[in-house]
Amino acid sequence: MKINDKYNRSFIGIHKLIKHDIERRLELFSQIWERGDDMELFYELAFCLFTPQSSAFRSQEAIDILKNGAFGMKAGFEELSDILRIVRFRNNKARYFMEARSRFVSDSPGSLRRELSMLPDAAGKRAWLAGNIRGYGLKEASHFLRNIGFGSDLAILDRHVLRNLVRLEILNEIPASLSRLRYEAIERKMTEYAGISGIPMDHLDFVLWYNETGRIFK
């Protein structure tokens, strides 16, 4: 693989700077699955419902409001839409939240964990999420799985990641859209780059995000 050496050296330097912080964050994520309750798991699912074309910070702000006093388990569509005014496409996302809430909390508590537990690997879990959660594609499913400790082999192909893959010259341009085949082809290139750079796959998103924002988030 031919890559831009300038950006590669920059990303390796960033990784060295924040590696221990990334590892601590990933450990916290894994605890959501290993020790967290079903509501923590659900709200992480919901966070990734809110992030498409929206700020991750604002998406988390919305989650924090919904978690306050279990309000999110009672709010109707109008209330949810009002809370989600801080993210884009709030009406659609309010509907997605209500549908997921009904399915995994109200009608069948614990079913999200049970469904995921039945699938043998991260790829299978991602395919199930992308195919069964309205509002989820491969990116959102990958993000959710990374945030609960299953992202060691998955790429989160958000625009900031794609932009930096162009800078690395791994991609010629940011794709206008991502089919499943295109997503998986870029993911394979990221896996190859991870091997070349020595930056683990589940660290790469943090590194590329840090390059854009100067922060570590989720």
WOQUI-V926316 format. One record per residue. N is the residue number from 1. PSI is psi in whole degrees, 0 to 359 (999 if undefined). OMEGA is omega in whole degrees, -180 to 180 (999 if undefined). D_CENTER is the distance of its C-alpha to the mean C-alpha in whole Angstrom. Layout:
<<N:PSI:OMEGA:D_CENTER> <N:PSI:OMEGA:D_CENTER>>
This chain:
<<1:130:177:26> <2:127:-178:27> <3:160:177:25> <4:115:-173:26> <5:326:-179:28> <6:308:-178:27> <7:326:177:24> <8:313:179:23> <9:323:178:25> <10:316:-178:24> <11:323:176:20> <12:320:177:22> <13:318:177:24> <14:318:-179:21> <15:318:178:19> <16:322:-178:23> <17:320:-171:22> <18:8:-175:19> <19:314:-177:19> <20:326:176:20> <21:321:177:18> <22:314:-178:15> <23:321:177:16> <24:320:180:17> <25:318:179:14> <26:326:177:12> <27:320:177:16> <28:320:178:15> <29:316:-177:11> <30:332:-180:14> <31:337:176:16> <32:319:178:14> <33:317:-172:15> <34:324:-173:18> <35:344:-176:20> <36:163:178:18> <37:177:-175:19> <38:332:179:18> <39:323:175:17> <40:317:179:15> <41:316:-180:13> <42:316:-178:14> <43:333:174:13> <44:321:174:9> <45:316:-179:9> <46:320:177:11> <47:315:-179:8> <48:342:170:6> <49:327:-174:9> <50:340:-170:10> <51:334:-176:8> <52:124:-180:10> <53:24:179:12> <54:160:178:12> <55:133:176:12> <56:326:-180:9> <57:318:178:13> <58:325:177:14> <59:318:178:12> <60:325:177:12> <61:317:178:16> <62:318:178:16> <63:317:-179:14> <64:322:177:17> <65:315:-178:20> <66:327:-179:19> <67:340:-176:19> <68:112:179:22> <69:26:-180:25> <70:24:-178:23> <71:323:-177:24> <72:340:178:21> <73:352:-177:22> <74:338:-172:25> <75:138:174:24> <76:184:-174:26> <77:312:-177:24> <78:318:178:26> <79:317:179:25> <80:316:180:21> <81:322:179:22> <82:317:178:24> <83:320:-175:21> <84:11:176:18> <85:343:-180:21> <86:355:175:19> <87:161:-180:16> <88:153:179:17> <89:47:-172:18> <90:325:-178:18> <91:314:177:21> <92:316:-177:18> <93:327:174:16> <94:318:178:18> <95:318:179:19> <96:318:180:16> <97:313:-178:16> <98:321:179:20> <99:315:179:19> <100:320:179:17> <101:315:179:19> <102:317:-175:22> <103:315:-170:21> <104:347:-178:19> <105:302:-174:21> <106:310:-173:24> <107:325:-175:25> <108:76:-179:24> <109:135:178:23> <110:359:-175:21> <111:332:178:20> <112:313:179:17> <113:319:-180:17> <114:315:180:20> <115:313:-178:19> <116:325:-179:16> <117:333:-178:19> <118:346:-177:21> <119:133:-167:19> <120:335:-176:20> <121:173:-176:17> <122:324:180:13> <123:318:178:14> <124:320:177:16> <125:317:-179:13> <126:316:180:11> <127:319:179:14> <128:315:-180:15> <129:313:-178:12> <130:331:-178:12> <131:346:-172:16> <132:347:-180:16> <133:114:180:14> <134:129:-175:15> <135:352:180:13> <136:137:164:10> <137:195:-179:10> <138:323:-179:9> <139:310:-178:7> <140:320:179:5> <141:318:178:7> <142:318:-180:5> <143:312:179:2> <144:314:-178:4> <145:321:176:7> <146:322:-176:6> <147:355:174:6> <148:15:171:10> <149:15:-178:11> <150:26:-172:11> <151:17:-172:9> <152:339:-179:12> <153:11:-173:13> <154:145:176:10> <155:137:175:9> <156:95:-170:6> <157:67:172:9> <158:171:-176:9> <159:326:-180:12> <160:327:176:13> <161:313:-180:12> <162:321:179:14> <163:319:180:17> <164:333:173:17> <165:328:173:17> <166:318:178:20> <167:323:177:22> <168:349:-177:22> <169:21:171:24> <170:326:174:21> <171:149:176:21> <172:328:-179:24> <173:164:175:22> <174:124:-179:19> <175:143:178:19> <176:329:177:20> <177:163:-177:18> <178:103:170:16> <179:169:178:17> <180:316:-179:16> <181:319:179:19> <182:317:178:18> <183:311:-177:14> <184:327:178:16> <185:318:178:18> <186:322:178:16> <187:320:178:14> <188:323:177:18> <189:321:177:19> <190:321:177:16> <191:318:178:17> <192:317:179:21> <193:321:178:20> <194:319:178:18> <195:321:-180:22> <196:315:-174:24> <197:338:-175:22> <198:10:177:22> <199:115:-178:18> <200:151:-178:16> <201:317:-177:13> <202:359:171:11> <203:337:-171:13> <204:316:-180:13> <205:318:178:9> <206:316:-179:11> <207:314:-178:14> <208:325:175:14> <209:316:180:12> <210:322:178:15> <211:329:180:17> <212:322:-168:16> <213:342:-174:16> <214:17:-178:18> <215:157:170:16> <216:126:179:13> <217:245:-178:11> <218:999:999:7>>
